Amino acid sequence: MFRFEYMEVMKNRVLFTILLLVCLTSNLNSQTSNLNSQTSNLNSQTSNLKPKIGLVLGGGGAKGGAEVGVLKVLEEAGIRPDYIVGTSIGSIVGGLYAAGYSAAELEQMFSQQEWLSLLTDRRADLSGQPFKQEGKVTYIFGFPVLDTSNPSFGVLTGGRVEQVLDSMLAAKGCVEFNCLPIPFRCVAASMMDAKEVVLSRGILPRAIRASMAIPGIFKPVEIDGEKLVDGGMMNNLPVDVCRDMGADIIIAVDLQQDKPEERQSDGSNLITSLADMVGLGPLANWVLTRPDITKYHENCRLCDIYINPSLPDYDASSFGNANMTRMIAVGEQSARMQIRKIERLRR
């Protein structure tokens, strides 16, 4: 009898111990699950706190080849921008990069493209003829110098470069802004009232073409009822635009060589009043005050990593395969001078 009761007691103790272990194990698993969940949330919050990187590519014509060199170094360092903004040639480089073209692909394009013919709409079949008129277009050695069907201010239409951009962007499925893998903006200027216009929607090749329409050389591009020209007229290094997009850290590539000095308006009301009478008030005010210079200096101070490739022997028209190759190399060298700052962004 005693032995039987003893066995019952022992059995109950074993069962109690097993139940206790089951409860403890269940509680431990629950705590572990909660800890894993908290760790996951912390990692997510840390990821969300990672600073957004913006890339700003300034205008400068042929010197834009140096911007491709900078992109090569950024890629090597593992830096992928969250936002890109460009002006003029910077809008071409930035738009194509935002669409998914690699630095190597852009290097090949810039090194091999016949830029003179591309940008000037030159007809290769007429390059040997001193003078030729076809329809309403007059050509001199293949360059279109007069088009009576399009009398707007400027000589060149920029049609060929727009077609090439359209073809390249279509190959990446990114003909419109809203299809781009990396958010992108490009800067143009309104020719009528001399104000900055930030392009962020619609047809991308058209917007890029507007951003690079140098007044007097390229005909303005009409978008949303406004005649637009080269954004360098108002904002050649649009760091502020990139900051407004949400960038925390901005890498700016400035192609400007001779830094313009900041200036103050002389307040010549007589000149602006006379200009207003003939409808040129905004343009005259721009000439007098040069707001683009003030904004340029402000934007140089706003950026976090400033890259200014040294290109004293080149100008905006220094196109050509050999020149492009050298300028890309200069861009690489300039970026490598900032490599420690760049690599700190890789976290």
Salt bridges, closest charged atoms under 4 A:
GLU8 OE2 - LYS11 NZ 3.62
GLU76 OE1 - ARG336 NH2 2.98
GLU105 OE1 - LYS172 NZ 3.98
GLU107 OE2 - LYS72 NZ 3.22
ASP125 OD2 - ARG123 NH2 2.77
GLU134 OE1 - ARG123 NH1 3.09
GLU162 OE1 - ARG206 NH1 3.25
GLU196 OE1 - LYS295 NZ 2.71
GLU222 OE1 - LYS227 NZ 3.76
ASP224 OD2 - ARG201 NH2 3.17
GLU226 OE2 - LYS195 NZ 3.70
ASP240 OD2 - LYS295 NZ 3.37
ASP254 OD2 - LYS259 NZ 3.09
GLU262 OE2 - ARG301 NH1 3.43
ASP292 OD2 - ARG290 NH2 2.61
ASP304 OD2 - ARG243 NH2 3.49
GLU332 OE2 - LYS72 NZ 2.94
GLU332 OE1 - ARG336 NH2 3.34
